[in-house]
Amino acid sequence: MKSNLSFKLIPALLFAGILFSVSCSKIKQTEISETYLPNEVPNITGVSNVDAGTYLGRALFYDKVLSKNNAVSCASCHKQANAFADNMALSTGFEGRKTTRNSIAIQNISNAVIGFGFQPLFWDGRENDLGSLITKPIENHIEMGMDDMTALMKKINERDYVKRLTPLAFGTNELSIDQFKNALVSFLTTIRSDSCRLTVDKLFGTQNLTPIERRGEFLFNTTYQCARCHQPGSIAFYNENSFANIGLDASNSDIGLMRVTKKENDRGRFKIPDLHNVMLTAPYMHDGRFATIDDVLEHYSHGILKSSTLDTRLMENNEPVQLNITTEDREALKAFLATLTDYKMITNPNLANPFKTK
């Protein structure tokens, strides 16, 4: 029987390979082009245990059998075309009910696995371990409703692709809960935006940004001081691990981070999101209240509301700042933010739905 230890190191190795790769585009993954119906066996000739585990996680991510009534998969709320966020303000759960928060993009989250710094997960940071995160949406009474993990594993182990891939990935004939988590973690850590133009430009000095994009970067980092929260020097550029109350409401009915810390000064503070692929992840904010990036810029221009926990970076003389971003500057800022779009990630066949669709 194979040890699970080596498989648990897969995310760390993947991330390390990314950090020390000479090129963002040289990350090697086994090409998986075949598609198959839920109970068909994929063609996995020559697939190693590493690839089998990631492939298994990918299939599980897209399999609706993970929900109580086989109606919702992880991918239902985390769509590849939207950088694995949802294009709806609130996602639809297994019985048609709506979630209470917007589905945050699940990209660039390897740090939560390998302990490289600290990366809070969910809008309120209630998890920082990706393995622990896996079952939370599955067990949620709105999202997937599968509160009996034993029953879930029974369903999963009846899938032909699980029967075929589990021995390759883990050396066992039946998938355990821990192995189930490991497979999904292995797949999730491959969802990385390493090929956006800005990242390539910063890492390799290619100078491929246009004048308006350069101007937008300057405005973002200096004139409007967006970089005080979205720091360019953070992990993978503009991927923050901290929280802020940005003045969405004068009184916060959703208390955000306070739910975790129980501290009053954390009321209304939410995770500062990764800006990679931000132009694809609308609607915005923890509750999806802003339909467009222009709505977001308008908020920072004229809409910041005062509250007892408003972030001090958004205050002047004890009052909310009004950035008054001009129309011309908004276009430059949007041009800059678009350089964070990774088209390879959102079209990568290794991240796509492996099941046949009508």
Secondary structure in CASP SS format (residue, H / E / C, confidence):
PFRMAT SS
TARGET T0000
AUTHOR 0000-0000-0000
METHOD secondary structure of the structure
MODEL  1
M C 1.00
K C 1.00
S C 1.00
N H 1.00
L H 1.00
S H 1.00
F H 1.00
K H 1.00
L C 1.00
I H 1.00
P H 1.00
A H 1.00
L H 1.00
L H 1.00
F H 1.00
A H 1.00
G H 1.00
I H 1.00
L H 1.00
F H 1.00
S C 1.00
V C 1.00
S C 1.00
C C 1.00
S C 1.00
K C 1.00
I C 1.00
K C 1.00
Q C 1.00
T C 1.00
E C 1.00
I C 1.00
S C 1.00
E C 1.00
T C 1.00
Y E 1.00
L C 1.00
P C 1.00
N C 1.00
E C 1.00
V C 1.00
P C 1.00
N C 1.00
I C 1.00
T C 1.00
G C 1.00
V C 1.00
S C 1.00
N H 1.00
V H 1.00
D H 1.00
A H 1.00
G H 1.00
T H 1.00
Y H 1.00
L H 1.00
G H 1.00
R H 1.00
A H 1.00
L H 1.00
F H 1.00
Y H 1.00
D C 1.00
K H 1.00
V H 1.00
L H 1.00
S C 1.00
K C 1.00
N C 1.00
N C 1.00
A C 1.00
V C 1.00
S C 1.00
C H 1.00
A H 1.00
S H 1.00
C H 1.00
H C 1.00
K E 1.00
Q H 1.00
A H 1.00
N H 1.00
A C 1.00
F C 1.00
A E 1.00
D C 1.00
N C 1.00
M C 1.00
A C 1.00
L C 1.00
S C 1.00
T E 1.00
G C 1.00
F C 1.00
E C 1.00
G C 1.00
R C 1.00
K E 1.00
T C 1.00
T C 1.00
R C 1.00
N C 1.00
S C 1.00
I C 1.00
A C 1.00
I C 1.00
Q C 1.00
N C 1.00
I C 1.00
S C 1.00
N H 1.00
A H 1.00
V H 1.00
I H 1.00
G C 1.00
F C 1.00
G C 1.00
F C 1.00
Q C 1.00
P C 1.00
L E 1.00
F C 1.00
W C 1.00
D C 1.00
G C 1.00
R C 1.00
E E 1.00
N C 1.00
D C 1.00
L H 1.00
G H 1.00
S H 1.00
L H 1.00
I C 1.00
T H 1.00
K H 1.00
P H 1.00
I H 1.00
E H 1.00
N C 1.00
H C 1.00
I C 1.00
E C 1.00
M C 1.00
G C 1.00
M C 1.00
D C 1.00
D C 1.00
M H 1.00
T H 1.00
A H 1.00
L H 1.00
M H 1.00
K H 1.00
K H 1.00
I H 1.00
N H 1.00
E C 1.00
R C 1.00
D H 1.00
Y H 1.00
V H 1.00
K H 1.00
R H 1.00
L H 1.00
T H 1.00
P H 1.00
L H 1.00
A H 1.00
F H 1.00
G C 1.00
T C 1.00
N C 1.00
E C 1.00
L C 1.00
S C 1.00
I H 1.00
D H 1.00
Q H 1.00
F H 1.00
K H 1.00
N H 1.00
A H 1.00
L H 1.00
V H 1.00
S H 1.00
F H 1.00
L H 1.00
T C 1.00
T C 1.00
I C 1.00
R C 1.00
S C 1.00
D C 1.00
S C 1.00
C C 1.00
R H 1.00
L H 1.00
T H 1.00
V H 1.00
D H 1.00
K H 1.00
L H 1.00
F H 1.00
G C 1.00
T C 1.00
Q C 1.00
N C 1.00
L C 1.00
T C 1.00
P H 1.00
I H 1.00
E H 1.00
R H 1.00
R H 1.00
G H 1.00
E H 1.00
F H 1.00
L H 1.00
F H 1.00
N H 1.00
T H 1.00
T H 1.00
Y C 1.00
Q C 1.00
C H 1.00
A H 1.00
R H 1.00
C C 1.00
H C 1.00
Q C 1.00
P C 1.00
G C 1.00
S C 1.00
I C 1.00
A C 1.00
F C 1.00
Y C 1.00
N C 1.00
E C 1.00
N C 1.00
S C 1.00
F E 1.00
A E 1.00
N C 1.00
I C 1.00
G C 1.00
L C 1.00
D C 1.00
A C 1.00
S C 1.00
N C 1.00
S C 1.00
D C 1.00
I C 1.00
G E 1.00
L C 1.00
M H 1.00
R H 1.00
V H 1.00
T H 1.00
K C 1.00
K C 1.00
E H 1.00
N H 1.00
D H 1.00
R C 1.00
G C 1.00
R E 1.00
F E 1.00
K E 1.00
I C 1.00
P C 1.00
D C 1.00
L C 1.00
H C 1.00
N C 1.00
V H 1.00
M H 1.00
L H 1.00
T C 1.00
A C 1.00
P C 1.00
Y E 1.00
M C 1.00
H C 1.00
D C 1.00
G C 1.00
R C 1.00
F E 1.00
A C 1.00
T C 1.00
I H 1.00
D H 1.00
D H 1.00
V H 1.00
L H 1.00
E H 1.00
H H 1.00
Y H 1.00
S H 1.00
H H 1.00
G H 1.00
I C 1.00
L C 1.00
K C 1.00
S C 1.00
S C 1.00
T C 1.00
L C 1.00
D C 1.00
T H 1.00
R H 1.00
L H 1.00
M E 1.00
E E 1.00
N C 1.00
N C 1.00
E E 1.00
P E 1.00
V C 1.00
Q C 1.00
L C 1.00
N C 1.00
I C 1.00
T C 1.00
T H 1.00
E H 1.00
D H 1.00
R H 1.00
E H 1.00
A H 1.00
L H 1.00
K H 1.00
A H 1.00
F H 1.00
L H 1.00
A H 1.00
T C 1.00
L C 1.00
T C 1.00
D C 1.00
Y H 1.00
K H 1.00
M H 1.00
I H 1.00
T H 1.00
N C 1.00
P H 1.00
N H 1.00
L H 1.00
A C 1.00
N C 1.00
P C 1.00
F E 1.00
K C 1.00
T C 1.00
K C 1.00
END
